[in-house]
Amino acid sequence: MTERATLLALAERCEQAAEPDRELDQEISRVLLPAAAEGITRSRYGWSYRVFGPSGWDDEWLETLPFTASLDAAVTLVPEGWKWKAILRDSARGENTGEGYVHNNRLHMSGQYQGADTFAATPALALCAAALRARAASHE
């Protein structure tokens, strides 16, 4: 699977998730590993890997953040230079009700990636999906 296809598949999983998912957080972290990473090992808390640096092989650690549970973690996935906006949407009528957040409502996310929109059960899941789709667009 290409990196673009992997990112889109993860975005789809975020959109379909009913709640935060630690396994999904782990998979998102996995695609963030540098292309030169080798000796990749998964643990409960994240990924360790080896990269070749100025002094030879160095062990590095990528902590798995709670991307699907936390807006603070999800915003770290947004590619540099990209913008996002949350718009409240009445899910029954499909009408915009203004910007911001509301409990128990779906979040409409739009980014600069060809005008596509992302809907998910929680704001963090929606932002994860939008950010992953934006990253996928850079691989077209």
N, CA, C and O atoms as a GROMACS GRO file, in nm:
protein
  560
    1MET      N    1   0.085  -0.118   0.000
    1MET     CA    2   0.000   0.000   0.000
    1MET      C    3   0.090   0.124   0.000
    1MET      O    4   0.186   0.131   0.076
    2THR      N    5   0.058   0.221  -0.084
    2THR     CA    6   0.136   0.344  -0.090
    2THR      C    7   0.112   0.427   0.036
    2THR      O    8   0.014   0.405   0.109
    3GLU      N    9   0.200   0.522   0.061
    3GLU     CA   10   0.182   0.607   0.179
    3GLU      C   11   0.052   0.686   0.167
    3GLU      O   12  -0.018   0.706   0.267
    4ARG      N   13   0.020   0.733   0.048
    4ARG     CA   14  -0.105   0.807   0.027
    4ARG      C   15  -0.225   0.719   0.061
    4ARG      O   16  -0.316   0.763   0.132
    5ALA      N   17  -0.226   0.596   0.012
    5ALA     CA   18  -0.336   0.504   0.039
    5ALA      C   19  -0.346   0.471   0.188
    5ALA      O   20  -0.456   0.459   0.242
    6THR      N   21  -0.232   0.457   0.253
    6THR     CA   22  -0.231   0.430   0.397
    6THR      C   23  -0.291   0.546   0.474
    6THR      O   24  -0.372   0.525   0.565
    7LEU      N   25  -0.253   0.668   0.439
    7LEU     CA   26  -0.307   0.787   0.505
    7LEU      C   27  -0.458   0.799   0.485
    7LEU      O   28  -0.531   0.831   0.578
    8LEU      N   29  -0.504   0.773   0.364
    8LEU     CA   30  -0.648   0.780   0.336
    8LEU      C   31  -0.725   0.671   0.411
    8LEU      O   32  -0.836   0.694   0.458
    9ALA      N   33  -0.666   0.553   0.422
    9ALA     CA   34  -0.731   0.445   0.497
    9ALA      C   35  -0.742   0.480   0.645
    9ALA      O   36  -0.843   0.453   0.708
   10LEU      N   37  -0.638   0.541   0.700
   10LEU     CA   38  -0.643   0.584   0.840
   10LEU      C   39  -0.746   0.696   0.860
   10LEU      O   40  -0.816   0.698   0.961
   11ALA      N   41  -0.754   0.788   0.764
   11ALA     CA   42  -0.854   0.895   0.772
   11ALA      C   43  -0.995   0.835   0.773
   11ALA      O   44  -1.082   0.879   0.848
   12GLU      N   45  -1.017   0.737   0.689
   12GLU     CA   46  -1.148   0.668   0.683
   12GLU      C   47  -1.179   0.601   0.818
   12GLU      O   48  -1.293   0.608   0.865
   13ARG      N   49  -1.080   0.538   0.877
   13ARG     CA   50  -1.101   0.475   1.008
   13ARG      C   51  -1.137   0.579   1.114
   13ARG      O   52  -1.220   0.553   1.200
   14CYS      N   53  -1.074   0.697   1.107
   14CYS     CA   54  -1.107   0.804   1.201
   14CYS      C   55  -1.252   0.849   1.183
   14CYS      O   56  -1.324   0.872   1.280
   15GLU      N   57  -1.295   0.860   1.058
   15GLU     CA   58  -1.432   0.904   1.029
   15GLU      C   59  -1.535   0.801   1.075
   15GLU      O   60  -1.646   0.838   1.113
   16GLN      N   61  -1.499   0.675   1.072
   16GLN     CA   62  -1.592   0.568   1.109
   16GLN      C   63  -1.592   0.537   1.259
   16GLN      O   64  -1.686   0.475   1.310
   17ALA      N   65  -1.488   0.580   1.330
   17ALA     CA   66  -1.475   0.548   1.472
   17ALA      C   67  -1.585   0.616   1.553
   17ALA      O   68  -1.621   0.731   1.526
   18ALA      N   69  -1.637   0.544   1.651
   18ALA     CA   70  -1.742   0.598   1.737
   18ALA      C   71  -1.684   0.667   1.860
   18ALA      O   72  -1.752   0.745   1.927
   19GLU      N   73  -1.559   0.636   1.889
   19GLU     CA   74  -1.494   0.691   2.008
   19GLU      C   75  -1.343   0.686   1.989
   19GLU      O   76  -1.295   0.622   1.894
   20PRO      N   77  -1.266   0.752   2.077
   20PRO     CA   78  -1.120   0.744   2.067
   20PRO      C   79  -1.073   0.599   2.066
   20PRO      O   80  -1.133   0.513   2.129
   21ASP      N   81  -0.964   0.575   1.993
   21ASP     CA   82  -0.917   0.438   1.971
   21ASP      C   83  -0.764   0.436   1.983
   21ASP      O   84  -0.695   0.489   1.897
   22ARG      N   85  -0.713   0.374   2.088
   22ARG     CA   86  -0.568   0.370   2.112
   22ARG      C   87  -0.495   0.293   2.003
   22ARG      O   88  -0.382   0.328   1.968
   23GLU      N   89  -0.557   0.188   1.950
   23GLU     CA   90  -0.496   0.112   1.841
   23GLU      C   91  -0.480   0.201   1.716
   23GLU      O   92  -0.378   0.193   1.648
   24LEU      N   93  -0.578   0.282   1.689
   24LEU     CA   94  -0.572   0.375   1.576
   24LEU      C   95  -0.462   0.480   1.601
   24LEU      O   96  -0.390   0.517   1.508
   25ASP      N   97  -0.450   0.526   1.725
   25ASP     CA   98  -0.341   0.618   1.759
   25ASP      C   99  -0.206   0.556   1.726
   25ASP      O  100  -0.118   0.622   1.672
   26GLN      N  101  -0.190   0.428   1.759
   26GLN     CA  102  -0.064   0.357   1.731
   26GLN      C  103  -0.038   0.352   1.580
   26GLN      O  104   0.076   0.375   1.537
   27GLU      N  105  -0.140   0.324   1.501
   27GLU     CA  106  -0.121   0.315   1.356
   27GLU      C  107  -0.088   0.451   1.296
   27GLU      O  108  -0.007   0.461   1.203
   28ILE      N  109  -0.150   0.556   1.348
   28ILE     CA  110  -0.117   0.692   1.302
   28ILE      C  111   0.030   0.723   1.333
   28ILE      O  112   0.101   0.778   1.249
   29SER      N  113   0.073   0.688   1.453
   29SER     CA  114   0.214   0.710   1.490
   29SER      C  115   0.307   0.636   1.395
   29SER      O  116   0.413   0.687   1.359
   30ARG      N  117   0.269   0.517   1.356
   30ARG     CA  118   0.353   0.435   1.269
   30ARG      C  119   0.381   0.505   1.136
   30ARG      O  120   0.493   0.499   1.087
   31VAL      N  121   0.282   0.573   1.078
   31VAL     CA  122   0.304   0.640   0.950
   31VAL      C  123   0.389   0.767   0.966
   31VAL      O  124   0.438   0.822   0.867
   32LEU      N  125   0.405   0.814   1.090
   32LEU     CA  126   0.487   0.933   1.114
   32LEU      C  127   0.636   0.900   1.125
   32LEU      O  128   0.718   0.991   1.128
   33LEU      N  129   0.670   0.772   1.130
   33LEU     CA  130   0.811   0.734   1.139
   33LEU      C  131   0.886   0.781   1.016
   33LEU      O  132   0.831   0.779   0.906
   34PRO      N  133   1.011   0.823   1.033
   34PRO     CA  134   1.088   0.865   0.916
   34PRO      C  135   1.108   0.752   0.817
   34PRO      O  136   1.113   0.635   0.855
   35ALA      N  137   1.119   0.787   0.690
   35ALA     CA  138   1.135   0.687   0.585
   35ALA      C  139   1.261   0.605   0.605
   35ALA      O  140   1.267   0.490   0.562
   36ALA      N  141   1.362   0.662   0.670
   36ALA     CA  142   1.489   0.593   0.689
   36ALA      C  143   1.490   0.504   0.814
   36ALA      O  144   1.592   0.443   0.845
   37ALA      N  145   1.378   0.495   0.885
   37ALA     CA  146   1.373   0.417   1.008
   37ALA      C  147   1.391   0.268   0.980
   37ALA      O  148   1.339   0.215   0.881
   38GLU      N  149   1.465   0.203   1.066
   38GLU     CA  150   1.484   0.058   1.057
   38GLU      C  151   1.472   0.000   1.197
   38GLU      O  152   1.472   0.074   1.295
   39GLY      N  153   1.461  -0.131   1.205
   39GLY     CA  154   1.453  -0.196   1.336
   39GLY      C  155   1.335  -0.146   1.416
   39GLY      O  156   1.347  -0.122   1.536
   40ILE      N  157   1.220  -0.129   1.350
   40ILE     CA  158   1.103  -0.071   1.415
   40ILE      C  159   1.041  -0.172   1.512
   40ILE      O  160   1.016  -0.287   1.476
   41THR      N  161   1.018  -0.127   1.635
   41THR     CA  162   0.959  -0.211   1.738
   41THR      C  163   0.843  -0.137   1.801
   41THR      O  164   0.854  -0.019   1.835
   42ARG      N  165   0.733  -0.206   1.817
   42ARG     CA  166   0.613  -0.146   1.876
   42ARG      C  167   0.600  -0.188   2.021
   42ARG      O  168   0.622  -0.304   2.056
   43SER      N  169   0.564  -0.092   2.105
   43SER     CA  170   0.534  -0.123   2.245
   43SER      C  171   0.398  -0.062   2.278
   43SER      O  172   0.333  -0.001   2.193
   44ARG      N  173   0.358  -0.080   2.399
   44ARG     CA  174   0.229  -0.026   2.443
   44ARG      C  175   0.225   0.126   2.436
   44ARG      O  176   0.118   0.184   2.421
   45TYR      N  177   0.341   0.191   2.445
   45TYR     CA  178   0.346   0.336   2.456
   45TYR      C  179   0.390   0.407   2.328
   45TYR      O  180   0.384   0.530   2.321
   46GLY      N  181   0.433   0.332   2.228
   46GLY     CA  182   0.477   0.398   2.106
   46GLY      C  183   0.568   0.308   2.025
   46GLY      O  184   0.563   0.186   2.036
   47TRP      N  185   0.651   0.371   1.945
   47TRP     CA  186   0.739   0.300   1.853
   47TRP      C  187   0.883   0.337   1.883
   47TRP      O  188   0.914   0.454   1.907
   48SER      N  189   0.971   0.239   1.881
   48SER     CA  190   1.113   0.268   1.883
   48SER      C  191   1.168   0.224   1.747
   48SER      O  192   1.118   0.130   1.686
   49TYR      N  193   1.270   0.290   1.702
   49TYR     CA  194   1.326   0.261   1.571
   49TYR      C  195   1.471   0.307   1.568
   49TYR      O  196   1.516   0.377   1.658
   50ARG      N  197   1.542   0.267   1.466
   50ARG     CA  198   1.681   0.306   1.450
   50ARG      C  199   1.696   0.388   1.324
   50ARG      O  200   1.638   0.356   1.220
   51VAL      N  201   1.773   0.494   1.333
   51VAL     CA  202   1.805   0.575   1.215
   51VAL      C  203   1.956   0.595   1.212
   51VAL      O  204   2.022   0.597   1.315
   52PHE      N  205   2.007   0.609   1.091
   52PHE     CA  206   2.150   0.631   1.075
   52PHE      C  207   2.177   0.780   1.084
   52PHE      O  208   2.129   0.858   1.001
   53GLY      N  209   2.254   0.820   1.184
   53GLY     CA  210   2.286   0.960   1.204
   53GLY      C  211   2.434   0.987   1.188
   53GLY      O  212   2.508   0.900   1.142
   54PRO      N  213   2.479   1.106   1.225
   54PRO     CA  214   2.620   1.144   1.210
   54PRO      C  215   2.715   1.050   1.285
   54PRO      O  216   2.828   1.029   1.241
   55SER      N  217   2.670   0.995   1.396
   55SER     CA  218   2.756   0.907   1.475
   55SER      C  219   2.722   0.759   1.454
   55SER      O  220   2.756   0.675   1.537
   56GLY      N  221   2.654   0.728   1.345
   56GLY     CA  222   2.616   0.589   1.317
   56GLY      C  223   2.469   0.566   1.351
   56GLY      O  224   2.388   0.658   1.346
   57TRP      N  225   2.436   0.443   1.384
   57TRP     CA  226   2.298   0.408   1.415
   57TRP      C  227   2.259   0.460   1.552
   57TRP      O  228   2.330   0.437   1.650
   58ASP      N  229   2.148   0.531   1.559
   58ASP     CA  230   2.096   0.583   1.685
   58ASP      C  231   1.956   0.529   1.707
   58ASP      O  232   1.876   0.519   1.613
   59ASP      N  233   1.926   0.494   1.831
   59ASP     CA  234   1.790   0.454   1.865
   59ASP      C  235   1.708   0.579   1.892
   59ASP      O  236   1.752   0.669   1.964
   60GLU      N  237   1.590   0.584   1.835
   60GLU     CA  238   1.499   0.696   1.854
   60GLU      C  239   1.368   0.642   1.909
   60GLU      O  240   1.340   0.522   1.902
   61TRP      N  241   1.288   0.732   1.963
   61TRP     CA  242   1.160   0.692   2.022
   61TRP      C  243   1.052   0.786   1.972
   61TRP      O  244   1.070   0.908   1.974
   62LEU      N  245   0.941   0.731   1.928
   62LEU     CA  246   0.825   0.812   1.887
   62LEU      C  247   0.710   0.775   1.979
   62LEU      O  248   0.653   0.667   1.968
   63GLU      N  249   0.678   0.864   2.069
   63GLU     CA  250   0.568   0.839   2.162
   63GLU      C  251   0.435   0.849   2.088
   63GLU      O  252   0.415   0.939   2.005
   64THR      N  253   0.346   0.757   2.118
   64THR     CA  254   0.214   0.763   2.058
   64THR      C  255   0.128   0.859   2.140
   64THR      O  256   0.096   0.833   2.256
   65LEU      N  257   0.091   0.970   2.077
   65LEU     CA  258   0.003   1.067   2.142
   65LEU      C  259  -0.142   1.020   2.128
   65LEU      O  260  -0.172   0.940   2.040
   66PRO      N  261  -0.232   1.068   2.212
   66PRO     CA  262  -0.374   1.030   2.201
   66PRO      C  263  -0.444   1.113   2.093
   66PRO      O  264  -0.534   1.192   2.122
   67PHE      N  265  -0.402   1.094   1.968
   67PHE     CA  266  -0.455   1.173   1.856
   67PHE      C  267  -0.607   1.170   1.849
   67PHE      O  268  -0.670   1.273   1.826
   68THR      N  269  -0.667   1.053   1.869
   68THR     CA  270  -0.812   1.038   1.852
   68THR      C  271  -0.891   1.082   1.974
   68THR      O  272  -1.014   1.086   1.970
   69ALA      N  273  -0.822   1.115   2.082
   69ALA     CA  274  -0.891   1.156   2.205
   69ALA      C  275  -0.870   1.302   2.241
   69ALA      O  276  -0.948   1.358   2.317
   70SER      N  277  -0.766   1.364   2.187
   70SER     CA  278  -0.728   1.497   2.230
   70SER      C  279  -0.709   1.592   2.111
   70SER      O  280  -0.635   1.561   2.017
   71LEU      N  281  -0.775   1.707   2.116
   71LEU     CA  282  -0.754   1.807   2.011
   71LEU      C  283  -0.610   1.858   2.012
   71LEU      O  284  -0.554   1.886   1.906
   72ASP      N  285  -0.551   1.869   2.130
   72ASP     CA  286  -0.411   1.913   2.138
   72ASP      C  287  -0.319   1.817   2.064
   72ASP      O  288  -0.225   1.860   1.997
   73ALA      N  289  -0.344   1.686   2.077
   73ALA     CA  290  -0.263   1.587   2.007
   73ALA      C  291  -0.298   1.585   1.858
   73ALA      O  292  -0.209   1.576   1.774
   74ALA      N  293  -0.427   1.593   1.826
   74ALA     CA  294  -0.470   1.587   1.686
   74ALA      C  295  -0.414   1.703   1.604
   74ALA      O  296  -0.380   1.685   1.487
   75VAL      N  297  -0.405   1.821   1.663
   75VAL     CA  298  -0.357   1.938   1.589
   75VAL      C  299  -0.210   1.921   1.549
   75VAL      O  300  -0.165   1.986   1.455
   76THR      N  301  -0.136   1.836   1.617
   76THR     CA  302   0.004   1.812   1.579
   76THR      C  303   0.014   1.738   1.445
   76THR      O  304   0.121   1.733   1.385
   77LEU      N  305  -0.096   1.680   1.399
   77LEU     CA  306  -0.096   1.609   1.271
   77LEU      C  307  -0.117   1.704   1.153
   77LEU      O  308  -0.088   1.667   1.039
   78VAL      N  309  -0.166   1.824   1.178
   78VAL     CA  310  -0.195   1.918   1.070
   78VAL      C  311  -0.063   1.959   1.004
   78VAL      O  312   0.028   2.008   1.071
   79PRO      N  313  -0.052   1.938   0.871
   79PRO     CA  314   0.073   1.975   0.803
   79PRO      C  315   0.101   2.125   0.814
   79PRO      O  316   0.009   2.206   0.818
   80GLU      N  317   0.228   2.159   0.819
   80GLU     CA  318   0.269   2.299   0.828
   80GLU      C  319   0.213   2.378   0.711
   80GLU      O  320   0.219   2.334   0.596
   81GLY      N  321   0.158   2.495   0.741
   81GLY     CA  322   0.103   2.582   0.637
   81GLY      C  323  -0.042   2.554   0.604
   81GLY      O  324  -0.101   2.627   0.523
   82TRP      N  325  -0.102   2.452   0.663
   82TRP     CA  326  -0.243   2.420   0.636
   82TRP      C  327  -0.330   2.478   0.746
   82TRP      O  328  -0.285   2.495   0.859
   83LYS      N  329  -0.454   2.509   0.712
   83LYS     CA  330  -0.548   2.566   0.808
   83LYS      C  331  -0.670   2.476   0.819
   83LYS      O  332  -0.701   2.399   0.727
   84TRP      N  333  -0.737   2.484   0.931
   84TRP     CA  334  -0.859   2.408   0.950
   84TRP      C  335  -0.959   2.494   1.026
   84TRP      O  336  -0.921   2.588   1.095
   85LYS      N  337  -1.083   2.461   1.011
   85LYS     CA  338  -1.189   2.538   1.076
   85LYS      C  339  -1.300   2.441   1.116
   85LYS      O  340  -1.336   2.352   1.040
   86ALA      N  341  -1.351   2.459   1.234
   86ALA     CA  342  -1.463   2.377   1.282
   86ALA      C  343  -1.592   2.454   1.262
   86ALA      O  344  -1.602   2.571   1.300
   87ILE      N  345  -1.690   2.390   1.201
   87ILE     CA  346  -1.821   2.451   1.180
   87ILE      C  347  -1.926   2.358   1.237
   87ILE      O  348  -1.929   2.239   1.205
   88LEU      N  349  -2.011   2.410   1.323
   88LEU     CA  350  -2.119   2.328   1.378
   88LEU      C  351  -2.219   2.297   1.268
   88LEU      O  352  -2.250   2.382   1.185
   89ARG      N  353  -2.267   2.177   1.269
   89ARG     CA  354  -2.363   2.136   1.168
   89ARG      C  355  -2.476   2.062   1.236
   89ARG      O  356  -2.453   1.971   1.316
   90ASP      N  357  -2.597   2.101   1.207
   90ASP     CA  358  -2.714   2.029   1.256
   90ASP      C  359  -2.722   1.901   1.175
   90ASP      O  360  -2.759   1.904   1.058
   91SER      N  361  -2.688   1.788   1.237
   91SER     CA  362  -2.678   1.663   1.163
   91SER      C  363  -2.813   1.616   1.109
   91SER      O  364  -2.817   1.541   1.012
   92ALA      N  365  -2.923   1.658   1.168
   92ALA     CA  366  -3.054   1.617   1.118
   92ALA      C  367  -3.091   1.692   0.990
   92ALA      O  368  -3.148   1.634   0.898
   93ARG      N  369  -3.059   1.822   0.984
   93ARG     CA  370  -3.097   1.902   0.868
   93ARG      C  371  -2.981   1.935   0.777
   93ARG      O  372  -3.002   1.981   0.665
   94GLY      N  373  -2.857   1.911   0.824
   94GLY     CA  374  -2.741   1.942   0.742
   94GLY      C  375  -2.714   2.090   0.728
   94GLY      O  376  -2.648   2.132   0.633
   95GLU      N  377  -2.765   2.171   0.820
   95GLU     CA  378  -2.746   2.315   0.812
   95GLU      C  379  -2.632   2.359   0.903
   95GLU      O  380  -2.611   2.304   1.010
   96ASN      N  381  -2.558   2.460   0.857
   96ASN     CA  382  -2.453   2.517   0.941
   96ASN      C  383  -2.518   2.600   1.050
   96ASN      O  384  -2.614   2.674   1.025
   97THR      N  385  -2.466   2.587   1.172
   97THR     CA  386  -2.522   2.664   1.283
   97THR      C  387  -2.420   2.759   1.342
   97THR      O  388  -2.446   2.819   1.447
   98GLY      N  389  -2.305   2.775   1.278
   98GLY     CA  390  -2.203   2.866   1.327
   98GLY      C  391  -2.074   2.793   1.358
   98GLY      O  392  -2.067   2.670   1.348
   99GLU      N  393  -1.974   2.868   1.396
   99GLU     CA  394  -1.845   2.808   1.426
   99GLU      C  395  -1.834   2.778   1.574
   99GLU      O  396  -1.893   2.846   1.657
  100GLY      N  397  -1.756   2.676   1.606
  100GLY     CA  398  -1.733   2.640   1.745
  100GLY      C  399  -1.755   2.493   1.769
  100GLY      O  400  -1.750   2.413   1.676
  101TYR      N  401  -1.777   2.457   1.892
  101TYR     CA  402  -1.793   2.318   1.929
  101TYR      C  403  -1.925   2.301   2.005
  101TYR      O  404  -1.972   2.393   2.070
  102VAL      N  405  -1.982   2.184   1.995
  102VAL     CA  406  -2.104   2.156   2.069
  102VAL      C  407  -2.098   2.009   2.111
  102VAL      O  408  -2.046   1.924   2.038
  103HIS      N  409  -2.152   1.980   2.227
  103HIS     CA  410  -2.154   1.843   2.277
  103HIS      C  411  -2.254   1.759   2.198
  103HIS      O  412  -2.363   1.807   2.164
  104ASN      N  413  -2.218   1.637   2.169
  104ASN     CA  414  -2.306   1.541   2.100
  104ASN      C  415  -2.350   1.587   1.962
  104ASN      O  416  -2.463   1.557   1.921
  105ASN      N  417  -2.268   1.656   1.891
  105ASN     CA  418  -2.298   1.692   1.753
  105ASN      C  419  -2.178   1.654   1.668
  105ASN      O  420  -2.066   1.645   1.718
  106ARG      N  421  -2.202   1.631   1.541
  106ARG     CA  422  -2.092   1.598   1.451
  106ARG      C  423  -2.019   1.725   1.412
  106ARG      O  424  -2.077   1.833   1.405
  107LEU      N  425  -1.892   1.710   1.386
  107LEU     CA  426  -1.809   1.825   1.354
  107LEU      C  427  -1.777   1.825   1.205
  107LEU      O  428  -1.733   1.724   1.151
  108HIS      N  429  -1.800   1.936   1.141
  108HIS     CA  430  -1.770   1.954   0.999
  108HIS      C  431  -1.632   2.017   0.991
  108HIS      O  432  -1.610   2.127   1.043
  109MET      N  433  -1.539   1.949   0.928
  109MET     CA  434  -1.404   2.001   0.915
  109MET      C  435  -1.376   2.027   0.768
  109MET      O  436  -1.409   1.945   0.683
  110SER      N  437  -1.317   2.138   0.739
  110SER     CA  438  -1.274   2.162   0.602
  110SER      C  439  -1.131   2.211   0.605
  110SER      O  440  -1.092   2.291   0.690
  111GLY      N  441  -1.055   2.162   0.510
  111GLY     CA  442  -0.916   2.202   0.502
  111GLY      C  443  -0.886   2.253   0.363
  111GLY      O  444  -0.976   2.270   0.282
  112GLN      N  445  -0.760   2.276   0.335
  112GLN     CA  446  -0.720   2.329   0.205
  112GLN      C  447  -0.699   2.217   0.104
  112GLN      O  448  -0.649   2.244  -0.005
  113TYR      N  449  -0.735   2.097   0.135
  113TYR     CA  450  -0.712   1.986   0.044
  113TYR      C  451  -0.831   1.971  -0.050
  113TYR      O  452  -0.922   1.893  -0.023
  114GLN      N  453  -0.830   2.044  -0.158
  114GLN     CA  454  -0.929   2.037  -0.265
  114GLN      C  455  -1.072   2.053  -0.217
  114GLN      O  456  -1.164   1.996  -0.277
  115GLY      N  457  -1.093   2.127  -0.113
  115GLY     CA  458  -1.228   2.158  -0.066
  115GLY      C  459  -1.304   2.043  -0.007
  115GLY      O  460  -1.425   2.054   0.012
  116ALA      N  461  -1.238   1.932   0.024
  116ALA     CA  462  -1.308   1.817   0.082
  116ALA      C  463  -1.346   1.846   0.226
  116ALA      O  464  -1.285   1.930   0.292
  117ASP      N  465  -1.448   1.777   0.274
  117ASP     CA  466  -1.494   1.793   0.411
  117ASP      C  467  -1.480   1.661   0.484
  117ASP      O  468  -1.479   1.554   0.423
  118THR      N  469  -1.468   1.669   0.614
  118THR     CA  470  -1.454   1.550   0.696
  118THR      C  471  -1.553   1.558   0.811
  118THR      O  472  -1.565   1.661   0.877
  119PHE      N  473  -1.623   1.449   0.834
  119PHE     CA  474  -1.716   1.439   0.945
  119PHE      C  475  -1.672   1.324   1.033
  119PHE      O  476  -1.626   1.221   0.982
  120ALA      N  477  -1.683   1.339   1.163
  120ALA     CA  478  -1.649   1.231   1.256
  120ALA      C  479  -1.730   1.249   1.384
  120ALA      O  480  -1.794   1.352   1.405
  121ALA      N  481  -1.725   1.148   1.469
  121ALA     CA  482  -1.806   1.147   1.590
  121ALA      C  483  -1.760   1.249   1.694
  121ALA      O  484  -1.842   1.297   1.773
  122THR      N  485  -1.632   1.282   1.695
  122THR     CA  486  -1.579   1.378   1.793
  122THR      C  487  -1.490   1.479   1.720
  122THR      O  488  -1.442   1.451   1.611
  123PRO      N  489  -1.468   1.595   1.780
  123PRO     CA  490  -1.378   1.693   1.717
  123PRO      C  491  -1.237   1.638   1.695
  123PRO      O  492  -1.178   1.664   1.590
  124ALA      N  493  -1.182   1.564   1.790
  124ALA     CA  494  -1.046   1.510   1.774
  124ALA      C  495  -1.040   1.411   1.657
  124ALA      O  496  -0.946   1.414   1.579
  125LEU      N  497  -1.140   1.325   1.646
  125LEU     CA  498  -1.142   1.230   1.534
  125LEU      C  499  -1.156   1.302   1.401
  125LEU      O  500  -1.093   1.264   1.302
  126ALA      N  501  -1.239   1.407   1.397
  126ALA     CA  502  -1.257   1.483   1.273
  126ALA      C  503  -1.127   1.553   1.234
  126ALA      O  504  -1.090   1.554   1.116
  127LEU      N  505  -1.059   1.612   1.331
  127LEU     CA  506  -0.933   1.680   1.300
  127LEU      C  507  -0.826   1.580   1.256
  127LEU      O  508  -0.749   1.609   1.165
  128CYS      N  509  -0.822   1.462   1.318
  128CYS     CA  510  -0.728   1.358   1.274
  128CYS      C  511  -0.754   1.322   1.128
  128CYS      O  512  -0.662   1.316   1.048
  129ALA      N  513  -0.880   1.299   1.095
  129ALA     CA  514  -0.916   1.260   0.958
  129ALA      C  515  -0.878   1.371   0.859
  129ALA      O  516  -0.821   1.344   0.754
  130ALA      N  517  -0.911   1.495   0.893
  130ALA     CA  518  -0.879   1.606   0.804
  130ALA      C  519  -0.728   1.620   0.784
  130ALA      O  520  -0.682   1.642   0.673
  131ALA      N  521  -0.653   1.608   0.893
  131ALA     CA  522  -0.507   1.622   0.884
  131ALA      C  523  -0.446   1.508   0.803
  131ALA      O  524  -0.354   1.530   0.725
  132LEU      N  525  -0.497   1.388   0.821
  132LEU     CA  526  -0.444   1.273   0.745
  132LEU      C  527  -0.478   1.288   0.596
  132LEU      O  528  -0.396   1.253   0.511
  133ARG      N  529  -0.596   1.340   0.565
  133ARG     CA  530  -0.632   1.364   0.424
  133ARG      C  531  -0.543   1.474   0.364
  133ARG      O  532  -0.504   1.466   0.248
  134ALA      N  533  -0.513   1.577   0.444
  134ALA     CA  534  -0.424   1.683   0.396
  134ALA      C  535  -0.284   1.627   0.368
  134ALA      O  536  -0.223   1.662   0.268
  135ARG      N  537  -0.235   1.541   0.455
  135ARG     CA  538  -0.105   1.478   0.434
  135ARG      C  539  -0.108   1.390   0.309
  135ARG      O  540  -0.012   1.388   0.233
  136ALA      N  541  -0.217   1.319   0.288
  136ALA     CA  542  -0.231   1.233   0.170
  136ALA      C  543  -0.229   1.317   0.042
  136ALA      O  544  -0.173   1.275  -0.060
  137ALA      N  545  -0.289   1.437   0.046
  137ALA     CA  546  -0.294   1.523  -0.072
  137ALA      C  547  -0.154   1.565  -0.115
  137ALA      O  548  -0.131   1.592  -0.233
  138SER      N  549  -0.062   1.572  -0.021
  138SER     CA  550   0.075   1.610  -0.057
  138SER      C  551   0.149   1.499  -0.128
  138SER      O  552   0.258   1.520  -0.180
  139HIS      N  553   0.090   1.379  -0.132
  139HIS     CA  554   0.153   1.264  -0.201
  139HIS      C  555   0.092   1.238  -0.338
  139HIS      O  556   0.122   1.135  -0.399
  140GLU      N  557   0.008   1.328  -0.388
  140GLU     CA  558  -0.057   1.306  -0.518
  140GLU      C  559   0.039   1.333  -0.631
  140GLU      O  560   0.002   1.320  -0.748
   0.00000   0.00000   0.00000
